[in-house]
Amino acid sequence: MEFFGLVLYWIAGIISLIFIVGAIAIGFAAGYLEQIDARVQSELKDSWFWNGEEN
């Protein structure tokens, strides 16, 4: 019975590690996508088909 509790404890630890690593990866991906979005928008403003309100 004690062994079963230890196995559950390890499984919970591994799942929490996966969630933590996933959250960090999502944070990095969001920052990277934001940089790409800013770069694409600045290129769009320089191009001929931009019809935004900014001058």
C-alpha positions in Angstrom: 0.0 0.0 0.0 2.8 2.3 0.8 4.4 1.6 -2.6 1.2 2.5 -4.3 1.1 5.9 -2.6 4.7 6.5 -3.6 3.9 5.7 -7.3 0.9 8.1 -7.2 3.2 10.8 -5.7 5.7 10.3 -8.5 3.0 10.4 -11.2 1.6 13.6 -9.7 5.1 15.1 -9.7 5.8 14.2 -13.3 2.4 15.6 -14.4 3.0 18.8 -12.6 6.5 19.1 -14.2 4.9 18.6 -17.6 2.4 21.4 -16.9 5.2 23.7 -15.7 7.4 23.0 -18.7 4.4 23.5 -21.0 3.5 26.8 -19.4 7.1 28.0 -19.9 7.1 26.9 -23.5 3.7 28.6 -24.1 5.1 31.8 -22.6 8.2 31.7 -24.9 6.0 30.9 -27.9 3.7 33.8 -27.1 6.6 36.2 -26.9 8.1 34.9 -30.1 4.8 35.2 -31.9 4.4 38.7 -30.6 7.8 39.6 -32.1 6.8 38.1 -35.5 3.5 39.9 -35.4 5.2 43.3 -34.8 7.7 42.6 -37.6 4.9 41.6 -40.0 2.9 44.7 -39.2 5.8 47.0 -39.7 6.5 45.3 -43.1 2.8 45.6 -44.0 2.9 49.4 -43.2 5.8 49.8 -45.7 4.0 47.8 -48.4 1.6 49.0 -51.0 -1.5 47.1 -49.8 -1.6 48.5 -46.3 -4.9 50.5 -45.9 -4.6 51.3 -42.2 -5.5 54.6 -40.6 -1.9 55.6 -39.6 0.2 57.9 -41.7 
